[in-house]
Amino acid sequence: MAKTKVHTRYVCQQCGRVSASYMGKCPQCNSFNSMVEEVIHDEPVAKGSGTVRGLTGRSIPRPISEVGGEAEDRIHLPIGEFARVLGGGIVPGSIVLVGGDPGIGKSTLMLQMAMEMAKTQRVLYVSGEESERQIKMRAVRLVNGTKELPKNLLLVTETNLEVILNHVRDSKPDLLIVDSIQTVYLSELDSSAGSVSQVRECSSHLRELAKSSGISVFMIGHVTKDGAIAGPRVLEHIVDTVLYLEGDRFQAYRLLRSVKNRFGATAEVGVFEMREGGLMEVTNPSEAFLAERLINAAGSAIAVTMEGTRPILVEIQGLTSPTQFGNARRTPNGVDFNRLLLITAVLTRRVGLKLAEHDAFVNVVGGIQIDEPAADLAIAAAIASSWKDVPVRAEAVLIGEIGLAGELRMPGQMVARLREAQKLGFKVAIVPKAIRKGEEYPKGIEIIEVRSLDQALAVALKKQS
């Protein structure tokens, strides 16, 4: 009789690297103390007795011309901002991963979606962190006790995946929500819940469930201190869609961002506002971000950034202050630190602002994070406005990327940005001079084309009579 072989390995809980010996620092992701010991039991398998894992247990190759090409109808999702990020609705048989910082509102958003979907679908909500009573208390709070809770929403507290799959077979739901994947475990594995092997294997089983049965699966995932999904990166490759719920816990706004989507556009964003009744949709985020703007205040400029296919107007605040130390500080909030260094260097060298003697602070109002260079001109105008103590024109938006020579470059989707600015009542747009002819700019907004940063600041900071 063959004996079971037992050996030990060490697995990094951040990137999934496997090592035969313990290392204090993972050589792949440079994480310290992330190697965890795992005991592996190699069961001998007799020839011809092995079972093969698969989506259906039987697969037959066939010509591509015989494969049905009809697009499957998506399941309607009443939460419009959520449906936008998913690409228009829920795809049957898809598996979606939702990540975010602790306390950001992941469970609240998924419970809201579950209650809305339970009006027309059968939903099973599996929680490994809260009891059914706690989930019901949150559901009652979300509806303010004024509505009857849907009967098609089934709740269960369970962490054993085998038991969860039995519940799925018995209740036959159309939608399965697992909160969270780090609490679920397979009893056949020796490692603890949340380890690399448990997260990987449990996700693979849920993927096979979704693809073979047509049940749509949503998994909530914890994130590390660096903002990445806790566990191996392979988890993001297993699922069809990866969503991140972002925002400052001390701000009211939350952004639901798509970073991977096999059934829709990536980099799409949905905007929500956290209120007592849960996460409420913000259908016009530009108006919300500009609601508390102080008109004609020095150090304030309006940028138009693209979040997916949606243009959003945000207020960028700049502040300069004489430095009290030998080296001037650069402190960004909502913009990239290296981008701020580049802009301040161009302002110093090409425009003549003596920023080497001043600390520079930049803040994006509303807690939104801007990664694209189209906001460079607005950032530079906010800093220059504070340094000169002259307000930027209140009716103007500034759009453009700044080069190292002080020139302005044209960003993409300019027409969509200008239309959004015009819709919100802005009269002037300061943009780079178009070298190549493209789509005509919208009427009703004055377009001021400039070639350099110096010219743009002269127009933006010009005192109006």
N, C-alpha and C positions, 0 to 999 in steps of 0.2 A: 504494500500500500504506500503510495507517494506521500511524502511529508510536506506540510505547509512551510514555505520559506518565509522568514521574517527578517526584514532589514529596516534600517532607520535612514531617513533623509531629512534635510532641512529646506523649508520652502519660505521664500520671502513673501510676506503678507501684503506687500505693496505692488510688486510687479510679477510675482509668480515664479521667479528664478528658483531652480532646484539645485541644491548642493549636497555633496556627500558628507561634508563636515560643516560645523557651525562657523559662521563668520559674523563679527560684530557689525560690519558695514557691508551692505549688498553691493557688489561691484557693478550691477546693472543699473539700478536706480539711485544708488548712493544713500539709501535709507539706513539709519542706525538702529540696531536692536530689532530688526524686522524679521529675522530668521526664526522660524518656529519648527520645533521637532515634530515629525510625523512618523508613525510606525506603520509599515506597509506589510500586509499579509498576502503573499503570492499563492493563490489556490491553484493546485494542478488541475488541468482540464484534460480529460480523455479525448482522444481523437474522435471526431464526428459527433461529440456530445455538446460542443460549445453552442451557445446562443448568440445570435447577431442582433445588436441593437440597431434600430432604424425607425423611420417615421411611420411606416405602415407594416413592417415585417416582410414585405414582398415588393420588390421594385422590378420593373420591366422597361428596358430602353426602347424608345420608339422614335420615329422620325419627327423632326420639329414641325413639319407641315401638318401633322395629325394632332398636334397639341392645341387645345382650345385657347384662343387669344382674346376672348371677350373680357372686358374689364369688369371685375366684380364690384357690385354696388357697395359703397361704404355705409356703415351704420351711422345714422344721424346722431350727432352730439349737440344737445341744446346749448352748451356753453360755447359761444361763438369764438372767443379768444383761444380756447383750448383746441377747438376744431381747426382753426387757422394754422396752429403750430403742427398739428398732425397731418395737415395737407388736405383738409376738407371733411374729416370724419374718421371713424374707427374702421380699419380694414379687418374683416373677419379672419381669424387665424393668425393675427399678428401678435408679436410680443414686444412690449414697450417698457423701457427702463426709465424711471423718474428719480432723479437725484437732487440733492440740495443740502444746505447746511442744517444742523439741528435747530428746530424751532422756526424754520422759515415758512412752514405751511404746507409741507408735502402731504401729510395725512389729511389735513383739512380739505385740500383741493381734491384729493382722490375720493374722500367721502362725499363731497358735493357732487362730483361726477357720478358716483355710484347711485346716489339718490335720484339724480336726474335720469340716468339710464334705466333705473328700476321701474320707471313709469311705463316703459314699453318693452324692456328686456328683463331677463332673469339674471341677477347679479349675486355672486358669492364673494364676500369680503372676508379674507383670512388675515387675522392679526396675530403676530407673535410677540407683541409688545404691550397690548392693552386687552382688557377683558371686554366681553360683549356689553356689559353695563357701562363701562367708560365710553365705548364707541356710541352707544345710544344717547348718553348724556351730551356728547358733542353734537350728534345729529339733531337733538331737540333744540340745542342752542342755535344751530345754523338756521333752523326754520322758525326761531323765536316762539316755538310752542304753538304756532297758529295753524300749522298744516299737519295733516295726518301723514305719518311716516309710511313709505311704500312697503307693501307686503312682499314684493318680489325681491327685496334686498335681504339676503341671508347673511348672518354674522356667525363666525366661529373663531375661537382662539385655539390655535394649533401651530406647532413648530415641526412636527414629524411629517416629512413630505409624503411618505407612504399613506399616512392617514388622510392627508389633504387630498391626494389623488382619489382615495376611496370616497371622500365627500363629494368630489367633482363627479364621479360616476353615479353617485346616488341622486344628487340634486340636479344634474344636467344644466348648469348655468350657461348663459350666452357670453358672460363676461366674468373673468376671475381677477381679483385684486389681491396681491400678496404684500403685506406690510410687516416686516421688510424681508428682503432676500437674505440678509445677514443673520436672521434669526432662524431660518429654516435649515434642517439637517436631514441627511440620510443615515439611517441606523447601520447600514452595511459598511460605512466608513468610520474609521477610528478617530479621525480628527474632530475637533469641536466645531460647533456652529459658527459661521463667520470666517472660517479659515479658507485658504485658497481652494483646496480640493472640494470642500463642501459647497462653496458658492458656485464653482464651475460646474459640478455635477448636478446640483439642484436646478441651476439655470438651464442646463441641457435637457433635463427631464421635462421642465415646463415648456421649453421650446418644442420638444417632440409632442407634448400634449396639444399645444396650439396648432401645429401644422397638421396633425393627424385628425383632430376633432373639429377644427374650425372655431374653437373658443378663443376669444381675444383675451390676452393675459397682460396685466399691468403689474410691474414689480417696482416697489420703492427701494431705493438703494441709499445707504449712508455714504457720506463723503469724508475724505481725510482732511487734515488741517491745511493741505495744499489745494483743496477744492476738487480733487479727483474722486471718482467713484471708488469706495473702499473695496479692496480685493484685486484680483488680477485684471489687466487690461483686456484679457480675452473675454471678460463678461460683456464688454461693449461690442465685441464682434459677434457674440451669440445672438443678441437681440436685433430686432428690425429697426427700432427707433430709440434714440437716447435723448431724453429731455432733462434740462437743468432748470430748477426753480431758483432764481437769483434775487438778490436785493439785500439791503441793509435791514437788519432786524429792528433797528430803531426808526426806520422809515416806513411809510405806509405802502409804498409801491413794491410790487413783485413782478419780475420778468420771467416768463416761461420761455426758455430758449431751446430750439432744436439744433443739436450738433451732429446728428446722424438720422437719416430718414430714408428708408428704401422705397417709400411710397409717396414721397413729396419733397418739397424744397427744403434744403438745410439752411441754417442761420435764420429761420423764421422766428418771430418773437410775438408772444402774447402778453399783454399788460393787465395786471390786476391790482386792486387796492385792498389791503387788509382792513376789514371793519369788524364790528361786533358780530355781524351775521355771516362772517366768513370772507372768502376772497370774492370781490365783486369785479366784474369786467370794466375796463376803462376803454371805451370805444374811441375816444379822441384823446390819446395820451399827450399830444402836443399842447393842447389847451390846458390839460391838468398840470403839466410841468411848468407852464408859464403863468399859472394862476396867481402866484404870490410875487411876481416880478416887480421890482421897484424901478419905475420909469425914470430915465435920465440920471441914474446913479453911475458914478465913475467905477470902472472895473467890471462892467456887465456887458456881455455880447451874446447874440443869438446865433446858434449853429443849427444846421439842418443835417442830421445824420440818418443813415439808412440802416434800419434793423430788418434784415431780410428784404422783403419787397415793399416795406412800409417806411415812408419818410417820417421822421419825428423831429420836431423842433424842441431844442433844449437850451436852457440858459447856462452860460459858462461864466463863472465869476473869477476874476483875477485880482490879486492884491500884492503890492510890492511894499516892502518896509526896509528902512536902513538896517543893515546887518549889525549885530552886536558882537559878532565873533570874526575870526580871521577869514573864514570861507563862507560865502553866501549859500543859504540853503535853498533847495528846490523841492517843494512839497506838493505833489499832485493828489487829487482825490477824484477818481473817475476817468482819468486819462493815464496813458503810459508814461512812466518816469523818464525813459530814454527819449520819448517824443518831446517832453517838456524841456529837457536839456537841449535838444536840437533847436527848438523854437527860440529859447532864450539866447542861444549862441548866435542865431541869425539876427535877432533883434539888436544884440550888442554890436555885432560886426557890420551888418548891412544897413541898419537904421540909425545907429548911433546912440542907443539907449545905454546908459551906464548901469547895467544890471549886475555887474560884478560886485557892486557895493550895496546891493539890495537883495533881501530874501524875496523869493517869488512863490506865491501860493496860488494854486488853481483848483477850483471846485466845480463839479458838474451837479447842478441842482436836481434833486429827485432820486439820487442814488444810482443813476444809470451809469453804465460803463461804456465809454466810447473808445473803440479800437481803430477806426478808420481814419486816414489822414485828411479827409475832407473838412474836419473841424479845426485844422491847423490855423487857418486865418482868423477864426473866431477866438481861439486861445490867444493868439498874438495880439489881437485887438483888445482883449480884456486886460492883458498885462500892460500894454502901452497906455490904455485908458487910465489905469490906476497910477502908473508912473507919472503921467502928465497931469493927472487929476482933471481930465476932460472926459465927459461921458460920450459913449458911442451913440450914434444917431438911433433914436428909439424906434423908428419905423423901418430899420434896416436889418437884414440878415446877411451873414457873411459866410461864403462857401468857397473853399479852395485849399489845395495842398501847397505847402511851402517847400521850395528847394533850397539847397545850401547856398546858392548864389543869390538868394532873395527873390527868385522868380516865383510866380504862381502857376500851378498846373491844374488842369481841368479834371475833376473827379467824375465818376460815372453817374448815370441816372440824374443828370442835372435838371431835366424838364420836370421829372416827378418831384424833385425837391422844391422847385420854384412854384409848382402848383399848390403844394401844401402850404408854403409861406403865404401865397396870395389868398388861400382859403381862410387863413387866420388873420387877415387884415394887414399884413405887412406891405408897405408901398415901394420899398427899395430893396434890391438885391445886389450886393457887391460880389462879383464873380471874376474868375480869370478870363482873359480875352480868348475867344474861341479861334483857334487856328484853322481847324477843319470844320466845314459846314455839316451840321447835323439837323436834328428836329428843331423846328422853330420854337422859340421861347413863348410862353403864354402871354397874352395881352393883359393889361390892367396892373402890371407891376413894372416899375422902372428898373431896367437892367443897366448897371454901371460896370463896364468891363475894364479891367486894369491888368497890367503886365507884371508888376512887381509889388512886393509887400509894402515898400515905401509909399507907392501911389495909393494902395488900398487904405493904409492908415490915414493918409492925408484926406481921403474922401470920408472915411468912417468917423473921424474925430473932428470934422469940420463943423464949426458952430453954426447953427441955423438961426437966421434972423426972424 
